[in-house]
Structure formats: structure tokens, C-alpha cells
Amino acid sequence: MIVDVSSPASVRASGWGWRYAGRQAWAAREIDVSIEPGERVLLLGASGAGKSTVLAALAGVLGGSDEGESTGSLMVGGADPARVRGASGLLMQDPDAQVILARVGDDVAFAAENLGVPRTEIWERVHESLDAVGLRLPLEHPTSRLSGGQKQRLALAGLLAMRPGLLLLDEPTANLDPAGVEEVRDAVGDVLARTGATLVVVEHRVDVWRPLIDRVIVLSSEGGVLADGPVDAVLSGQADALDAAGVWLPGRDPAPFSARPIPPGDLLLAARSLSLARPGSQPLGLHVYLDVSAGSATALTGANGVGKSTLALTLAGLLRPAGGELRAREQLAAGIGSAPAAWSSSQLLTRIGSVFQNPEHQFLASSVRAELAIGPRALGVPPTQVASMVDELLARLRLDGLAQANPFTLSGGQKRRLSVATALATRPRILVLDEPTFGQDSNTWRELVSMLLELRSRGHAIVAATHDEAFVRAIGATPLRLGDSRRADAAADRSGRAPAAGRPS
Amino acid sequence: MTVLAAVRTGPLARINPVAKLGASLIIAAVLLLSIDWVSALVALVAELVLLCFARLPLRTLWLRTLPVLIAAPLTGLTTLLYGRTSGTVYWHWLFVEISDGSIALAIATALRVLAIGLPAVLLFLTIDPTDLADGLAQVLHLPARFVLGGLAGLRLVGLFIDDWRALSLARRARGVADRGRIRRLLGQAFALFVLSIRRGSKLATAMEARGFGTEHRRTWARPSAFAGRDWVVLALGAAVGVLAVAVSLYTGDWNFVVRS
């Protein structure tokens, strides 16, 4: 059935539930919801309450009976969503996973082609959709050169080309920097103002979407709907339940910590006019000056693409400096030379630990327990001692119930805790983290902050590449702001000063 | 596609990718039938003449054909040292034997690699993957599911390269990069495999969310037509093949590889 849906669609769920094939537990169940055309709904709930499952079902992409079983009924605009693809458009979290074709225009046209729209009308829709999301680029522009925020707007335009009556957003800004978050939120606002489409958005950062929504529905982890109503009433009425579920509530300070003043310790690592290069690329136009002392915390900040991650990887001894100097002092090096990039992999373990942006890149073992044992074993710690170290870490990071679980099957917050724990297992003097709070709920965020404060008080140094200003304040970090190299070069041309000097501000 | 950006100028860029694919397949098929130096040389000369009309940027031409230019003499060298011995033996050492036969075979093989490799590289140099997919689906009527799935998957290659780098750095950070290189690379390859399956399934969901894979008939935003000039390219490919066989038969050098 082809339906050219351009009018806002309603949602009706009664006693709806879904269980994925081969699973014991229901991913969502006993859901009774009625959403009128044009309503804008924020869908909240603890992780595992079935928010994403509901969105996938509304988008008609859950699959057939071979993918799982359903109960009750679910209708979009009075029809089964799986049979009227295009009635709703689903925007997901990962910007890289949603770019389909190589050129901007073709990518937007893709959905209209699939719905059998005639050729001339396809290109009208492409222009209209790109205009609606404010992406004013040539149709030939390569999609690989878009920023994260642009990619999400492109995906949104691709959905709009289907003229959906229902927009479904599944944490569409979790992987973006603050500028990208606003960019996408504003584009969605413009689209809603134009089309009047119904909106259902899943997001645990309430403040991002608050200006756009007029109703909140909270799903319960035990199944069913916990609360449903106007924004203020639900947020204040369910504040404690939402807080426990990791939802970021406006006005609730997510950081009830005050970083106690920690006296600066010995200098461990010093960067002087350090310049950086991504593997296989030209050096970035940065010259970094930085001292890392025991007990200190440094936040590497700056816009996307400026080289924060590259600096973190270089400081961690994983990438070679492109120029300048990065010297480990004797306090850190302990007799193995002063260039971290020249140390062996196992020599790094007790000196500098790394936590990657994507925890999955770091996982090597098939169980949480085995994962934590890898570092200590590489150091040659006797097996009985390894076991007790692992037990202690499991308890400290509340992973003890998951000791036998496969790291890849953990939730986002659990993966983050495990990736930090793997680095802590060998007690490195310096811990380098790349965007540790990206996409984390408020519970994981708080745990991370208290863990890092504890490490600081024990004399470990923290270096974190981050966009999260609340996080920088909470761990009491000194920001090192990296300038946009192109803009900094232009500024240097005018003033005649050295380009892009990153000094602690 | 920054890794393999297509050249989109010059006369070849306007040719339907299906025609270019067809022409290079014809030449390859004909040249694989015999191993003699005459047919390969004739095809190569004819191709070089045609190349002068293609107006491709020299630098790109040089960089893209480099692998073939390196591979051809290497193949020749291997054949020279280990090829079937016949006639006078000039040098002998263990399994290595250079003879009249292996010299002739080496020249024929090197020329053949060039004659098959050059047109393939050059024609593909000007093929944009999206245009090829349009052609395969609209001209050859291959299933859209298969063609577009492949095209979308191709875009993931760049991400796999990033993943591989991150995996390597992460292994150094985890303290396991000092020993057991082979085992580590195998483990890393498996990790990449797992990550790529995840990326693939996410991409599949994104495609489905945009109405891909439904029953009804798809339209195409970009028309892919097979015009007169495309037939000319196919005919040129065939002409190169026929000329090579004809000259080789005339000189008596043609040796059909499948002997009865």
C-alpha cells in the first residue's frame, strides 16, 4: 500500500507489547497510549523500558514474526505501520549509520525513490526537504564531508522527502557536540512549524527538547505507562522516579560535588610546542603547551574536528607527536626513557591509561571478568592476585552482577564503566579519557565524576577530551581550549602572532 | 568516496558505466583465451592509441595505473624464473630455470597483465559507484535490493579503516601489543568483523526506515540511459579483441589455452 501521507498522523496503542525472538523478557509491554495528530511528545523511561522498541515499531522497522512476537495493537494514522512505510520517519542516534549514499542530493532522494515517487517530483521534494532542515549545500556535495550535526540534518531531510505525518526521533543528538545539538533541535523545530507533523522524541536530556514538546509520556521498566500528561506536571510529579531512571531533569543540579582543592603533586608529563597529526595525515596547525601533574585534572576542549581526540591519543603515548616535545618526567617514566610513544605496550599500562570514545574498540575478551584481567596479566601479576584485583574492581564499579556477561551485550552506561575499569585495573599514574560522558544518562555521569574525583585525591592525573562543560566543572578540571586551526591561522595573519597556541586558560 | 573518487570530466565520464564494464570484460575475456605475446601486444598498442583520446589527467592516470605497472613486470619475473622450460636453458639454480620457453612466456604474461589491467583500471577510474549502481539496476535490470545494498555498504569501507586504526591503538593501550602479532591481528580482524556487522545492521535499519525493501516498484531519481556512444564503447572493446586475435592468428602465434 502506498500512502502519500502529508497530514499529521495519530498514534493508537492498546495493550501493545513486543518480545524479540529468542528472548525471555518482553522489550515493551502493556502499552496503552493515544497521541492526537500534531501532538509533540517526549518519551522517557529508564534504560530497558522499551523506548527504542516503541519507536522502531511506530516506524514499521521491527520486522515480521521471524524477528519477534507482538501482542495488542499499534496503529499510525489508523493503519499498521509496517504496511505504510513512509507514514512515519525514524531518526536514530548514530550519524554515521544513517548516511546511505555518497552525494547529498542522492541521499535525500533515496526515500522518495523507494516510495515510487515520479522522477520530477523526487527532485522537488529533495529541494524542499534540504531547505526545511536548512542544509544549503550543492546536491553533489559529498556526504562524507559533513559534520555530525549536518549528517543528522541530512538524515532528517531524507525522512522529510517521504512527507511523513509522524516524526520519530531516537536520541538524535546523543553523539553531537553542543553546537550540533542545537543545530538539529532547531531544524526539527522548523520542520514541525512547516508540516505540523506529530512528534515522538526519546531523549534523556529533557532541557534540549523542552521548548518543542507539549506532552511527556514515561514508560515503566515493569511494563506499561508510568505517567502521561503535560510537561511540567509529569516532570515534577515523577521527579524522583525520573531521576533514578537517569533522566536529566531541568533545574536539578547533576553535579552535587564540590571539588576539594587538591594540592598539585609532582610534574609527570610536559608538552612543549607539541604538534599533532592524525595517522596518515598532515600535522594539525596546533602547538600545545601543557603540564600534567599528579592529582591534576585537565579538560581538552574546543569545537569538533579541532584535534581534541588526536591530542588525547598523543598524550596517552598512542600516537607519535608530529613535532615539538612531549616528555615524561622521571616520576612517571621510572627509568624507561622520556618519550611515551617509544614505550612498549605493557610499559604504558602502569603509567598512562586510556579510555576510548567508543568503548567497543577497547574490548578484547568474551566476559567482563576476563576483560578486567587482561591488564594485570600483561603485567605478569600472579593469577590469584589478579582474581582478587578483578573482584575488587567489579565491586567498586558495580559490575559484579555482570562478571560473566559479554562486554558487547552491556548497556551504554555499563560499557562506559567497564572501559574505565579496564584502564584502572593497572593503576596508571595518568588516565586519559576521550569524550567519556557522550550519550550517558545522569546516573552514569555522576558515577564517572565521583570516580574521577576519587582518583584525583589519590594522586592520579586526569586528562579528558570533552564538550561537556558541567563535567569539566564537576571534576574541577583546568580547561585547555584548542582553537579552530583555520580561524586561528587567519587571526595570526592579522596579528602576526603564532597560530593556535593552546595554553591553559 | 574520497578513497576512490571518480574522474568526472572528459569523454569517458559521460559513458554509461555498464558500457565501460562491458568493454573491459570483452577485452579481458578475449586475452585470457591465449598466452602469446602478439595478441597481448596488439591489444596494448590499440588501447594506448585509444587512451590518447580519453583526455584523462596525467597525474591521476599515473597514480591509478601504478599498481598494474608494478604488477606486470613482477608477474613477468616470476614466470621468467619458474615458467615451463623449453629450448635452450640459460641459467639453472634449484627450482629456478631460465630458458627460451620461460623468456617467451614471461614477455607474453607481462604484456597480458598490462593489456587486461590498463583498460580495466582506466574505465573504472571514471566510474562513480552511484552511477554504476544506477546502470546495473536500470540498464541490466539487476535487483535493486542487491545493487543498492552493495552501494550503501561500499560507503562503510571508510569507516572500517577508522575502526581498524582505533582497534590498533586500543590494543596498545590495553597492554597486549608487545607480543603475538599474528594472533593479535587475527583477534583484531574478528573485532572489526563484529563491529562491521553492527554497522551494517544499523545501516539496514536506516534504509528500511526510508522505505527501502518494500514490495512496491521503485523509481529512480537519476536516469541511466544506454545511448549510441555507449554502443560505440562496447564496439571499440570488441574491435580491440578481434584485432588482437586476427593479428595473432595471422602470425601463427595464437595458442588456445584450452587444449583438447
Contacts between the chains, C-beta under 8 A, distances in Angstrom:
chain1	res1	chain2	res2	distance
A	2	B	216	5.9
A	56	B	205	7.6
A	59	B	209	5.2
A	60	B	208	8.0
A	61	B	205	5.5
A	61	B	208	4.6
A	61	B	209	5.3
A	85	B	208	7.6
A	85	B	211	4.4
A	85	B	214	5.4
A	86	B	211	4.9
A	89	B	209	6.8
A	89	B	210	7.6
A	90	B	209	4.2
A	92	B	202	7.3
A	92	B	205	7.3
A	92	B	206	6.5
A	92	B	209	7.7
A	94	B	202	6.1
A	96	B	159	6.0
A	96	B	199	7.6
A	97	B	199	6.2
A	97	B	202	3.7
A	97	B	203	5.5
A	97	B	205	8.0
A	97	B	206	5.8
A	98	B	203	7.8
A	98	B	206	4.4
A	99	B	155	6.7
A	100	B	152	5.0
A	100	B	155	7.4
A	100	B	203	7.1
A	100	B	206	6.6
A	100	B	207	5.9
A	100	B	210	7.3
A	101	B	130	6.2
A	101	B	151	7.1
A	101	B	152	7.0
A	101	B	155	7.3
A	102	B	1	5.2
A	102	B	128	7.8
A	102	B	129	6.8
A	102	B	130	5.6
A	102	B	155	6.2
A	103	B	130	6.6
A	105	B	221	8.0
A	106	B	130	5.9
A	106	B	221	6.8
A	106	B	222	7.2
A	109	B	221	3.8
A	109	B	222	8.0
A	110	B	207	7.8
A	110	B	210	5.9
A	110	B	212	7.4
A	110	B	221	8.0
A	111	B	210	3.7
A	111	B	211	5.4
A	111	B	212	8.0
A	112	B	219	7.7
A	112	B	221	7.2
A	113	B	218	5.5
A	113	B	219	5.3
A	113	B	220	6.1
A	113	B	221	5.4
A	114	B	210	6.1
A	114	B	211	3.7
A	114	B	212	4.9
A	114	B	213	7.9
A	114	B	214	6.7
A	114	B	218	5.7
A	115	B	211	4.9
A	115	B	216	7.9
A	116	B	216	5.6
A	116	B	217	5.5
A	116	B	218	6.2
A	116	B	219	5.3
A	117	B	219	6.0
A	118	B	219	6.2
A	119	B	219	6.1
A	119	B	220	7.0
A	119	B	221	6.2
A	119	B	223	7.2
A	122	B	219	6.8
A	122	B	221	4.7
A	123	B	221	6.8
A	126	B	221	7.7
A	142	B	1	7.3
A	142	B	2	7.0
A	143	B	155	7.8
A	144	B	1	7.3
A	144	B	2	5.8
A	144	B	155	7.6
A	144	B	158	6.4
A	145	B	2	7.9
A	155	B	206	7.3
A	158	B	210	5.7
A	159	B	209	7.4
A	159	B	210	6.7
A	162	B	210	6.7
A	162	B	211	6.1
A	279	B	165	5.5
A	313	B	169	6.3
A	316	B	173	6.6
A	318	B	169	4.5
A	318	B	172	5.7
A	318	B	173	5.9
A	319	B	169	7.3
A	344	B	177	7.9
A	344	B	178	5.0
A	345	B	171	7.4
A	345	B	172	4.8
A	345	B	173	7.8
A	345	B	174	7.6
A	345	B	175	5.2
A	345	B	176	6.4
A	345	B	177	3.7
A	345	B	178	4.7
A	346	B	175	4.6
A	346	B	178	5.5
A	348	B	172	7.0
A	348	B	173	6.7
A	348	B	175	6.6
A	349	B	175	4.2
A	353	B	173	7.3
A	354	B	169	7.9
A	354	B	170	7.6
A	354	B	173	3.9
A	356	B	166	6.6
A	356	B	169	7.8
A	356	B	170	5.6
A	356	B	173	7.5
A	358	B	166	6.9
A	360	B	195	6.5
A	361	B	163	7.2
A	361	B	166	4.4
A	361	B	167	5.6
A	361	B	170	4.6
A	361	B	191	8.0
A	361	B	195	7.9
A	362	B	170	4.5
A	362	B	173	7.2
A	362	B	174	6.4
A	363	B	191	7.7
A	364	B	171	7.4
A	364	B	174	6.1
A	364	B	176	6.7
A	364	B	187	6.9
A	364	B	191	7.7
A	374	B	174	6.0
A	374	B	175	7.1
A	374	B	176	6.5
A	375	B	174	6.5
A	375	B	175	5.4
A	378	B	174	7.6
A	378	B	175	3.8
A	378	B	176	5.8
A	378	B	178	7.9
A	379	B	175	7.1
A	408	B	194	6.9
A	422	B	174	6.8
A	423	B	173	7.7
A	426	B	175	6.8
